[in-house]
């Protein structure tokens, strides 16, 4: 299982970012996927999940309405569109195999600060 997230960066509150995660070494199109994040001093936090064909998505309450998870099975890529970012969204973001989280790959840092 190999996954590498990208697209992170530093933005001001209210800004947007789109994260991508390229997956390999497993059958991406048959796998439920999710995004999780980790901030120093906090527990790992599940933020969104999507089933294998993209027809079912779920979000944690704190990002619902601001974040959108999606996937392109032809490209073996998972996405996370993040709008109206808040300082509390600052964290390292990882894509994860499994709807509720699981094995993770390389993360990408998101910093929201004025």
KACORVEN-V993860 format. One record per run of one state. SS is the DSSP state (~ for helix, > for strand, _ for the rest). FROM is the first residue (numbers start at 1). LEN is the number of residues. Records with the same first field share a line. If there is no record, write none. Layout:
SS=FROM-LEN + FROM-LEN
This chain:
_=1-1 + 7-2 + 12-5 + 25-3 + 31-2 + 39-6 + 51-6 + 60-4 + 65-2 + 73-4 + 83-4 + 90-1 + 98-6 + 105-1 + 107-1 + 113-2
>=2-5 + 9-3 + 17-8 + 33-6 + 45-6 + 57-3 + 64-1 + 67-6 + 77-6 + 91-7 + 104-1 + 106-1 + 108-5
~=28-3 + 87-3
